[in-house]
């Protein structure tokens, strides 16, 4: 019967589609392929349907989620404005999700504005692309507050949003990025939990940062402007913390820099660090509620405008 869907339980079984099934897709016996899970049936939020792609124009290379290359045909699924990274294979069961996270992020960069949803559980990764580049208007959000943990296995910055990395004098600020409902867990080689530079009019909400180097690590480095920060927390009550809780910086391009200014912080909690918060190149910021306490040396050692 025509216009039925071919059913496949996993991505592996869809990629192992038979020649006869490909012919049935090409002649219209099957309208598309309904995928019931990625690694096993039911491990994604809902089944999705892939359709046979037109050959002109070519939809692009296989990205493991929206475009699947079967050799003689390609299948595509349009996620539109919301994409769950589990459809790209991101899973708490994997030892390293770096490549799969990068593919789902790349999809959002090509299809913004986009909401990228991360699954619940400990999502292990070694590195991520710079989220300050090409992400204007996009949102990255966890499954729910405190239910998605991004566990950094590499070194350096765990979660980087630096629009001015490799900048020229005309590089614009990144704008309207939202990050919410994620926990970032560093390791002894993590120098910065979350680095924010060259961003304006962005929102950061319900973010916890733990782990990181206890001799030089900083949980939050912030060089944003005109942005809102809700319930950012780095506390020994949740686990190990880095050397410093938060440091504000100037956002720097070639031969010019801009203060961290006109931001509003709601209920920022920095607890148990050697140094709580260091405010440098900072002006016209507002702090509402929050706490800096139980620091081993200083809570707020300096304020520099």
C-alpha positions as CSV (number, residue, x, y, z in Angstrom):
1,X,0.0,0.0,0.0
2,X,1.4,3.4,-1.0
3,X,2.1,6.3,1.4
4,X,2.9,4.2,4.4
5,X,6.0,4.8,6.5
6,X,8.8,2.3,6.8
7,X,9.4,1.7,10.5
8,X,12.9,1.5,12.0
9,X,13.6,1.2,15.7
10,X,17.2,2.7,15.7
11,X,19.5,4.9,13.7
12,X,21.7,2.0,13.0
13,X,18.9,-0.1,11.5
14,X,17.8,2.9,9.4
15,X,21.4,3.3,8.0
16,X,21.4,-0.5,7.3
17,X,18.3,-0.2,5.1
18,X,18.1,-2.8,2.4
19,X,18.3,-2.1,-1.4
20,X,14.6,-3.3,-1.7
21,X,13.5,-0.8,0.9
22,X,15.4,2.0,-0.8
23,X,13.6,1.1,-4.0
24,X,10.3,1.2,-2.2
25,X,11.2,4.7,-1.0
26,X,12.1,5.8,-4.5
27,X,8.9,4.5,-6.1
28,X,6.6,5.9,-3.5
29,X,5.6,2.7,-1.8
30,X,6.9,4.3,1.4
31,X,6.4,8.0,2.0
32,X,9.3,8.1,4.4
33,X,10.9,6.4,7.4
34,X,9.6,6.7,10.9
35,X,12.5,6.4,13.4
36,X,11.5,5.2,16.9
37,X,14.8,5.8,18.7
38,X,18.4,6.5,18.2
39,X,20.4,3.7,20.0
40,X,17.3,1.9,21.1
41,X,13.5,2.2,20.7
42,X,12.1,5.0,22.9
43,X,15.4,6.7,23.8
44,X,14.3,9.9,22.1
45,X,11.5,12.2,23.2
46,X,9.2,11.0,20.4
47,X,9.4,9.1,17.0
48,X,10.2,11.3,14.0
49,X,9.8,10.9,10.3
50,X,12.5,11.2,7.6
51,X,11.6,11.9,4.0
52,X,13.6,11.2,0.8
53,X,15.6,14.3,-0.1
54,X,15.5,16.0,-3.4
55,X,18.8,15.6,-5.3
56,X,18.7,19.2,-6.5
57,X,19.8,21.0,-4.5
58,X,21.8,18.5,-2.5
59,X,20.7,18.8,1.2
60,X,24.3,18.5,2.4
61,X,26.5,16.0,4.1
62,X,25.3,13.4,6.6
63,X,25.2,15.1,10.1
64,X,23.8,12.2,12.0
65,X,20.5,13.9,12.8
66,X,18.8,16.0,10.2
67,X,20.5,14.5,7.1
68,X,21.1,10.8,6.7
69,X,23.1,9.6,3.7
70,X,22.1,6.1,2.7
71,X,24.4,6.0,-0.3
72,X,22.0,6.1,-3.2
73,X,19.5,8.4,-1.4
74,X,19.5,10.8,1.4
75,X,16.8,11.2,4.1
76,X,16.0,14.5,5.8
77,X,14.1,15.6,8.8
78,X,13.3,19.3,9.4
79,X,13.4,20.1,13.1
80,X,12.3,23.7,12.4
81,X,12.8,25.9,15.5
82,X,13.3,23.3,18.2
83,X,15.8,20.4,18.1
84,X,16.5,17.8,20.8
85,X,20.1,16.9,20.7
86,X,19.2,13.2,21.4
87,X,18.1,13.1,17.8
88,X,21.8,13.6,16.9
89,X,22.8,10.8,19.3
90,X,23.7,12.9,22.4
91,X,23.3,10.6,25.4
92,X,24.4,10.1,28.9
93,X,25.4,6.5,28.0
94,X,28.4,7.7,25.9
95,X,31.9,8.2,27.0
96,X,32.4,11.4,24.9
97,X,29.6,13.4,23.2
98,X,31.9,16.1,21.8
99,X,31.3,15.3,18.1
100,X,27.5,14.8,18.5
101,X,27.1,18.0,20.4
102,X,29.0,19.9,17.8
103,X,26.8,18.5,15.0
104,X,23.6,19.5,16.9
105,X,25.1,23.0,17.6
106,X,26.0,23.4,13.9
107,X,22.4,22.6,12.9
108,X,21.2,25.4,15.2
109,X,23.8,27.8,13.7
110,X,22.5,27.1,10.2
111,X,18.8,27.2,11.2
112,X,18.6,30.0,13.8
113,X,16.6,31.1,15.6
114,X,16.7,27.7,17.2
115,X,16.2,26.1,20.6
116,X,18.6,23.3,21.3
117,X,17.4,21.0,24.1
118,X,19.9,18.8,25.9
119,X,18.8,15.5,27.5
120,X,18.8,14.8,31.2
121,X,21.7,13.0,32.9
122,X,25.5,13.5,32.9
123,X,26.5,14.4,29.3
124,X,30.3,13.8,29.1
125,X,32.3,15.7,26.5
126,X,35.9,16.8,25.9
127,X,35.4,20.0,24.0
128,X,32.7,22.2,22.5
129,X,32.8,24.7,19.7
130,X,32.8,28.4,20.6
131,X,29.2,29.2,21.3
132,X,29.8,33.0,21.0
133,X,30.1,32.5,17.2
134,X,27.1,32.2,14.9
135,X,24.6,31.6,17.7
136,X,22.8,35.0,17.7
137,X,19.1,34.4,18.6
138,X,19.6,30.8,19.7
139,X,18.8,29.1,23.0
140,X,20.6,26.2,24.6
141,X,18.6,24.7,27.5
142,X,18.8,21.6,29.7
143,X,16.0,19.1,30.3
144,X,15.1,21.0,33.5
145,X,17.0,22.8,36.3
146,X,19.6,20.6,37.8
147,X,18.7,17.6,35.6
148,X,21.3,18.2,32.8
149,X,25.0,18.1,33.7
150,X,27.6,18.9,31.1
151,X,30.6,17.0,32.4
152,X,33.9,18.5,31.0
153,X,36.6,15.9,30.4
154,X,39.1,18.1,28.7
155,X,41.2,21.0,29.7
156,X,40.9,24.8,29.5
157,X,37.4,26.4,29.2
158,X,34.5,24.1,29.7
159,X,31.8,26.3,28.1
160,X,33.1,29.1,25.9
161,X,31.0,32.0,24.6
162,X,33.6,34.4,23.2
163,X,32.4,36.4,20.2
164,X,35.7,38.3,20.1
165,X,37.9,35.2,19.7
166,X,40.1,36.0,16.7
167,X,38.3,39.4,16.4
168,X,39.1,42.4,14.2
169,X,38.1,45.9,15.1
170,X,34.8,45.5,13.4
171,X,33.7,42.2,14.9
172,X,30.2,42.7,16.3
173,X,28.9,41.7,19.7
174,X,26.9,38.5,19.7
175,X,23.3,39.2,20.8
176,X,20.2,37.5,22.1
177,X,21.7,34.2,23.1
178,X,20.0,32.3,26.0
179,X,21.6,29.6,28.1
180,X,19.5,28.0,30.8
181,X,18.9,25.0,33.0
182,X,22.3,23.4,32.8
183,X,25.0,22.4,35.3
184,X,28.6,22.5,34.2
185,X,31.0,20.1,36.0
186,X,34.7,20.7,35.5
187,X,37.8,18.7,36.4
188,X,41.2,19.6,37.8
189,X,42.3,20.6,34.3
190,X,39.3,23.0,33.8
191,X,40.6,26.5,34.0
192,X,37.2,28.2,33.5
193,X,33.7,26.9,33.9
194,X,31.9,29.4,31.6
195,X,33.7,32.2,29.7
196,X,31.5,35.1,28.4
197,X,33.1,37.7,26.2
198,X,31.7,40.0,23.5
199,X,28.1,39.3,24.2
200,X,25.2,41.8,24.6
201,X,21.5,41.5,25.5
202,X,21.8,37.8,26.4
203,X,20.2,35.7,29.2
204,X,21.8,33.2,31.5
205,X,19.4,31.4,33.8
206,X,19.6,28.5,36.3
207,X,23.2,27.6,35.8
208,X,25.4,25.7,38.3
209,X,29.2,25.5,37.9
210,X,31.3,23.0,40.0
211,X,34.7,21.5,39.8
212,X,37.7,23.1,38.1
213,X,41.2,23.8,39.1
214,X,41.5,24.7,42.8
215,X,44.8,26.6,42.2
216,X,43.9,28.8,39.3
217,X,40.4,27.9,38.1
218,X,37.5,30.4,37.8
219,X,33.9,29.3,37.7
220,X,32.6,32.4,35.7
221,X,34.5,34.9,33.6
222,X,32.1,37.6,32.4
223,X,32.7,40.3,29.9
224,X,29.1,40.8,28.8
225,X,27.0,44.0,28.4
226,X,23.3,44.7,28.8
227,X,22.6,41.1,29.8
228,X,20.6,39.4,32.6
229,X,21.9,36.6,34.9
230,X,19.4,34.7,37.0
231,X,20.4,32.1,39.6
232,X,24.0,31.5,38.7
233,X,25.5,29.3,41.4
234,X,29.0,28.0,42.2
235,X,28.8,26.5,45.7
236,X,30.7,24.0,47.8
237,X,27.2,22.8,49.0
238,X,26.9,21.2,45.5
239,X,30.4,19.8,45.3
240,X,34.0,20.9,44.7
241,X,34.5,24.5,43.5
242,X,37.4,26.2,41.7
243,X,39.8,28.8,43.0
244,X,37.7,31.8,42.2
245,X,33.9,32.2,41.9
246,X,33.6,35.0,39.4
247,X,35.8,37.6,37.6
248,X,34.5,40.3,35.4
249,X,36.7,41.4,32.5
250,X,36.7,43.8,29.5
251,X,35.7,42.4,26.2
252,X,38.7,42.9,23.9
253,X,39.0,43.4,20.2
254,X,42.1,44.6,18.3
255,X,43.4,47.8,20.1
256,X,40.0,48.4,21.8
257,X,38.1,47.0,24.8
258,X,34.6,47.4,26.3
259,X,33.8,47.2,30.0
260,X,31.6,44.6,31.6
261,X,28.7,47.0,32.0
262,X,24.9,47.4,32.4
263,X,24.3,43.9,33.4
264,X,21.8,42.8,36.1
265,X,22.5,39.8,38.4
266,X,19.7,38.2,40.3
267,X,20.5,35.8,43.2
268,X,24.1,35.0,42.2
269,X,25.6,32.5,44.7
270,X,29.4,32.1,45.1
271,X,30.3,30.0,48.1
272,X,33.4,28.2,49.4
273,X,36.0,29.5,46.9
274,X,39.4,30.9,47.8
275,X,38.2,34.3,46.3
276,X,34.5,34.9,45.8
277,X,34.3,37.6,43.2
278,X,36.7,40.0,41.6
279,X,35.2,43.0,39.7
280,X,37.5,44.5,37.1
281,X,36.7,46.8,34.2
282,X,33.1,46.9,35.5
283,X,30.6,49.7,35.6
284,X,26.8,50.2,36.0
285,X,26.0,46.6,37.0
286,X,23.2,45.8,39.4
287,X,23.2,42.9,41.9
288,X,19.9,41.9,43.4
289,X,20.0,39.4,46.2
290,X,22.6,36.6,46.1
291,X,25.6,35.8,48.3
292,X,29.3,35.6,48.4
293,X,30.3,33.7,51.5
294,X,32.5,31.0,53.2
295,X,35.5,32.2,51.1
296,X,38.9,30.9,52.2
297,X,40.6,34.3,51.6
298,X,38.5,37.2,50.3
299,X,34.9,37.7,49.3
300,X,35.3,40.7,47.0
301,X,39.0,41.8,47.0
302,X,38.8,44.6,44.4
303,X,36.4,46.7,42.3
304,X,37.9,48.4,39.3
305,X,35.9,50.5,36.9
